[in-house]
Amino acid sequence: MTPIVDTRVVTIHDPTALPLSFLGLEVIVLVVAGLTLRHALRARRRGDRAALVTWLTIFVYGLAMELLSYNLVDNFAHGQFTVMFYDRQLPLYITVIYPVMLYTGIATARWLGLRPAAEAVAAGALIVCVDAPFDMVGPRAGWWRWFDGDPNIAYRWAGVPVTSYYWHLAFGAILAALTARAARHRTPPAWLAGPSTLAIIVLGVMAFLPFHGLKAIGVGDGVIVGVALAGAAAIVIAAIASGRRVAQPRDPSLATLWLLFAGYQVVVAVWLSAR
């Protein structure tokens, strides 16, 4: 596949030369990302500062995590899409996939009206739910591939490294908690994104210490992640069942985000199975 434009900064491929599922993914992610930003801006106009702070922080955090992974970690590689950045390593759609998954999960958790600690845990758990179909379908469709040499991603459920779920659970909860707290300040949202991203990465790395500690004494990756997910689910269910929730207005746009993104994964999964 010969690029139309090929530089170290940006590479552009002929979209008609790409598999149909690649084009569909690019379109659906860009559309849903636009809808998440619209959701955040509307919430801002209603007086909710947390929504836009969260969206901007997720965007910066996503770029930071991708660039760090390209330079410090060698366990995956993206497929080639229409527009690629950073020496063909960063697809355009990946620059906004984090708002699609993380913002959708966090906004849904906040809609539940839980207390702060339970809200953060719910956000992490819901991000895992948004991510799971994408992680399962992506490698099968060729959107990216996992490498086999890294022991940290060796143990997998349905082809997905369990550490991916732990990462989304832990980092997502931390991001939700920090952005909710940051929104209380009068600082412009754009200024909060950088410091918040740094804090999320530092605290997220610390959140992985129990995982590595348990693994070092012989506890299996699947057991650690399974207990973490089950514990998060128990906390959320208990918080909802307690009845100590703040009633929230209906928000049909959240359902639209879930249906568009998850629905596309289902369509591609069915198509791949049919082939």
Secondary structure by P-SEA (a helix, b strand, c coil): cccccccccbbbcccccccaaaaaaaaaaaaaaaaaaaaaaaaaaaccaaaaaaaaaaaaaaaaaaaaaacccccccccccccccccccccccccccccccaaaaaaaaaaacccaaaaaaaaaaaaaaaaaaaaaaccccccccccccccccccccccccaaaaaaaaaaaaaaaaaaaaaaccccccccaaaaaaaaaaaaaaaaaaaaaaaaaacccaaaaaaaaaaaaaaaaaaaaaccccccccccaaaaaaaaaaaaaaaaaaaaaaac
